[in-house]
C-alpha cells in the first residue's frame, strides 16, 4: 500500500492522505488552510481517485473535497452528520471567498457542493466498506460529534485517526484504541498537555458567574462546530439571560437531528432550551443586553462576535472568554497580544477583561502516548502537527516512527 501526504503532514491544516493499492487511488481527507487576509491554501493536486473518506467536518479536513468531486466525479464517504455540517461549511466558504475576492481561488461553486451531495455515500461507525482491494472500517474518534477513524485492512492493518480525542467530554465519548500494524495518528498537541478538564469547566462557570454578578456581559467566542455546543452544555445550569449567535445555531439543529452521535441528547436539548437563539437584528439588540453571549467566530475574524465586542469594548465589567486556539495572524491572537481587534470599519481597543480556557477537542501529549500504546502498532506515522518531533522522542525505541513530509512517498 503506497501512501503520500498531499498536505497536512508537517503542519496543521490542508490535510490530505493519498493511498494507492492495486492500481487504484483513494483519498483520506482533502482540506484547506485559512489564513487571515491571505487566500486559502490547499493540498497538492491529486491524481484521479475513486473515493474520498472524510473523518469529520472541520474545513482543514474536508474543505477541498468539492474540488476532488469536480475533477474526478469521485464518491464521498462519511456519516450523515459529518456530511450535513461539512456542506454547511462548504457553502459558507464560498460566501466568505466571494466577500474577500478569493472565489476563483477556492475552486468550487454552489453547484459543485450540490454535486458532492449527489456523490455522497453514507458510511458510519461500525460499518465495513470494500474499495481498492481493501476493507475500510469506521470507528468513533471522539473530537466532535460524528468524527470517525478509518481502519484500513489489507495485507496488514492500518488505522488513520484524523483528529481524535480520548477523553470523554460532555458532548462525545472519547476514542478507544484499535489494534493495528500501522498507526497514522495526528500529533497536534505533541509536547503539550491540557489541564484537567473538570477543573477548566468549573473555572469557566466560576468566571462567568463573577462577570455577570459584577454587572458585566460574558462574551464567549466559539467555533461553530463542536466548541459552541460544548460550552452550552457546561453553562446550561446557570440562571442567567443567555444567548447564542452565528452559524453554530444551525449546527445545533443538525446535532439534534442526529442524536446517536451525541453522548447525551437529553442534556443537549436541555442546553438548547436555556439559550435564546439570535435570528433577527432586534434579537441581537436584546442579546447585547443579555448576560452571557456564545457566538461565532472562534478566532474573532468575522461573524457576530465583532458586533458584541464593539458594543462592550469600553465596559471593564464585561469579559471576553477565549475557549479555543487562536492562530497566528488571527484577530484572537491580536487581542491576546495587543488588546486590539480589527474590523472592516477599522481597529479598536477592547477594554474588557480577557480570559483564556483550554477546552481542546484534541488528545494531548500523554493521551496520544496512551492511545498509541493501546493500539500496539509496529509502525507509527505522525502527521498533522508542527511539533511531532517532541512525540517521536518518547516513541523511539518502542516503535518504528515515521514523520513523512508532504509530497513524500512511503509504503505501509
N, C-alpha and C positions, 0 to 999 in steps of 0.2 A: 504494500500500500504506500504510494508516494504522496507526500504532503508538502505544501508550500503555503506559508502565510503571505497573503497579498496585502496585509496590513494588520496593525494591532499586536505584533509580536513583542516589540521592544518599547511600545508606547501604549497609553490608554486611549482608545478611540479607533475608529475606522477599522474594526476587526473583520477579517475575512480569512478563513482557512480552506484552501482547495485540497480536495482528496481525489486521487486518481487510482482506480482499481479496475483491472481487466479492460483497460482502454476507455473507461467511462469516468467522467468527472462529475463530482458533486461538491457543493459548497456548504460550509458551516459558517453562518453569519455573513453579512455584507453590509457594513455600517458606514457611517460618516463621522467626521470630526468637525465640530462647530467651534470657531474661534471668533471672539468679538471683533467686529469691524474688518473681518477677513472673509474671503469666500470659503465655502465648506470644502473640506478635504475628503478624499475618497480612497479606498484601497486601489492597488494596482489593477489595471484592466484584467478581466478574467477571460480564459478560453471558454468555449461553449460548455455549459453544464446542463446536466439532466434535471437537477433539482437543487434547491437551496433550503437548508434547515435553519430556522431561527430559534434561538434559545429563549429570548424574551424580547419585549417591545422597545426597549430603550434604543435611541437612534444610533448610538455608537456600535450597536449590534445589528440593527435592521434597516437603517436609514437609506441605504443604497440598493436595497432589494428590488425596487421597481425598475432600476436601471438594468439589472440582470434579466428581468422579465421582458423588458422592452427589446433587449438584444437577442435573447435566446428562446423566448416563449417557454421558459422552464417552469416546473412545478414548484410550489412554495409550501413547505411543511412546518407546521407549528400547531398549537392548540387554539381553540376558538377565542379565548380571552386575549391571548397574545395578538392574534390577527385583528381583533376589534380595536385594540389600543394602538397597535402599530399603524393601522390605516388612519386613525385619528392623527397620529404624529406625522404621517406622510403628507396628508392634506395641509397640516399646519406648517410643515417645512416649505411647501410650495408657496403658501401665503407669505411667510417670512422672507423667502428668497426673492419674491417679486417686490416686496417692500424695500429690500436692501439692494435691488438691482442685480441679483445673482440667479434669476430664474433660469437663464440659459445654462449656467454652470451646474445647477442642480441636476439637470439631465433627465428629468421626467415631469410629466404633467398629470392633471387630474385623470385623464383617460388611461394613463399608464397605471395609476393606482387602482382604477376600476378593473383593468386587465389583470393586475396582481391578484385581486379578489377572485377573478374567474379561474385563475390557476392555483388557487389555494386548495390544499388537501389537508383536512383535519387529521392531526397526529398528536395524540396526547399521552400523558404519563401512563406507563404500564403496557402500552401498545408496541408491537413489533412491525417493522416495515422492511421488506426486501427491496434493495436497489443497488445497482452497480456490482453485483456479485457479493454484496454484504447484507447483513441484517442490522438495522438500526432499532434500538430500544430507547424509549424516553423515560426519564426518571425525574422526580422533583429536585429542584436546585435551590430552594429557599429564596434568597434575594428579593423578589417581588412576586405577587400572585401571578401564576401562570408560567414562571420561569422553570425551564427544564434542561437537564443534561442529556447528552446523547451517548449511549453505549454502542460502539461500532464493532460488530462481530464479523470476523473473517478468519484468516489463519490463526490470528490471535485476537485479543480483545483490547480495544482502546476506548477510554472514557474521555469525552470532550465536555468540560464543565460549563462553558460560558461563564457568566458571573454567578458566584454561589455565596450563600451564607449558611453556616452550620448551626447557628443559634436560633432557637425558637423566638419569634417576635410576636407582638400582638396580632400581626397581620398574617404571618405564614409560619409553617413548621420548617425547621432547618433541614438542609440536605444531609443525607446519610451516605457513608462511603459505599462504593460499588467495587467488588473485586475485579481487577483488570491487570493485564500485562503492561499496558502503556497508559499513562495518565497525562492528558493535556489539560493543564489547570491554570486558571487566572491567578495572578500574583499581585493584584492591585495594591494591597496593603502589606506587601513584603517589607519587613523591617519595622513595622508599626503595629501596636496593639491598641484595641479600644478599651476605654474604661468600662467597668461593669455596667451593663445596660440598665438593670433596675435602679442603680444609683443615678444614672443620667436621666432616666424618665422621672424619678422623684424630684430631681433638681429642676427639671423643666417645669413641672407642676408648681413647685415652690416659687420659682421666679415669676411665673405668670401671676400667681396669687399676689406676690409683692407689688408687681406693676399695677395691677388692677386696683388693689386696696389703697395705693397712694394716689389714685385718680388718673392713671395713665392708660394708654392703649398698648396691648401686646401685639406687635406686628410680626408674623412668623412667615417669612418667605419659604416656599416649599416646591420641590419638584412635583409636577402634577401626577406622576405615575409612581405610586408606592409611598413616597415620603408624606404627602399630604394626608393620605388615609391613615398612616401610622400615627401621625401627630393628633389627628382627630380622635383616634382610639385612646391615646394617652390622656387627653384633656376632657374627654366626654362627660366626666362626672363633676366638672366644675360648674358652679351655679351662676355663670355669667352670660352676658349677651354676646354670643359668639357667631362668627360669620366665616363662610368660605367663598373664595372668588377665584376665577380663572378656569383654565381647561380641566383642572382636577375635578370639577363638578361633573363633567361628562364621564371621566374615568370612574368616579364614584358609582355612576349608573351602570357602567359595564361590570364593575365588581359585584354589584347587587344581582345583575343578570346571570353571573357565573359563580354561584355561591360555593361550588365544590372546590374552588381554588383558594378559598379563604380559610384561615384557621377557625374562625368563629363568626359565621354570617349574622347570628343574632346580635352579637356585640357590635358588629359593624353597622347594622341597621339602627341600633340604638345611638351610635355616634352620629350617623347622618341626621337623625331626628333632633339632635342637640344643636346642630349648626344651621344657621339660616343661609341659604344659597343666594348669592348676588346675581340677579338675572336682568336687572334694569338699572338705568342711571339713577333713578330715585332710590332703589335698594342700595346702591353703592354709597349714596349720601347717608343713608341710615347706618350702613356698615362703618362709615367714618366716625360715627358717634358711638359705635359699639365698644366693647371692652377687649375682645380677642378677635383678630383677623388672621386667618390662614389663607395665603394667596400665592399664586404664581407671579413671577418666575423665581425658581430657587436660587439663581445666581444674580438676580436683580437686573438682568439685561433687557427687560421689557415686561410687558404684561401689567396687570392691575397693581402690582406692588408699588410701582412708581407713583401712582396716584396717592396711595396711603402714605408713602414716605414724604411726598411733597406736602401733604396735609399736616403731618405730625412733626416735620423736621425741626421745628423750634420748641417742641414740647419736651423738656428734660424729664418729665414724669413718665413719658412713654418709652418703649424699648423695642429695638429690632433684634429678634432672636433668630440667629442663623443655625439651621439644623442639618445643613448639607455641605458638601465640599464646594469650595469657591476657587474656581480655576484661575490661573494666571490671566490677566487682562480682562477679567470679568468685573462687573460693577460691584459684586460682592467682595472681591479682593480689594478693589479700590476703597470700599467702605471700611474694610478691616485695616488697610494700610494708612489711609489718609482721612477717613471720616467723611468722604465725599461720594456722591453718585452722579453719573452723567445721564441726561435725558435729551431728547430731541430739542427741548427748549433751552438746554444749557445745563451746566453742572451746578450743584448746590451742596452746602454743608448740612449734614444730619447731626443734630444736637441731642438726639435721643440716646439713651443708654444702649450699648451694643453688647450682646451676649452670644456665645457660641456653645453648641451642644453636639456631641458625637452620637448620631443615630444612624451610622453607616449600615448599609444593606449588604456589605461585603464581609467575608471572613477575614479576620486579621492574621498576623504572622503565626501566632501559636495555634490558632484554629486551622489554618492551612496545613501546618505540620501534622496535626492530629488527623485531619481528613486524609492526607497522603498516606500516613501510616495505616489507617483503616482500610485503604484500597489495596495495599500490598502489591504495588506495581514493581516491575523491574526497571522501567524507564519512566522518567518524569520530564515532561516538556513544560517549561514555564513561559507564559505568554501574558499579554495584556497588562504590562507592568513597566514602570520606569525604574524600579528598584529590585528587580528579580534576583540580582546577584546576592542580595542580602539573604534571601530564602535559600538560594543554591548553596551557600556556605554551610547551612545547617543540614542539608540533604546529602552532601558529598560524602562518599564512603558507604552509605547505605543504599543508594540508588544511582543508576546512570542518569545524570541530569543533562538535558539539552536546553539550550537557550538560543534557538534559531533567530536570525534576523529576517525581517520581511523581504521576500524575494528569494530566499534561500531554500533549495530543495533538500528534503531528507526523507528517509524511509522508516516506517514502523511496521 
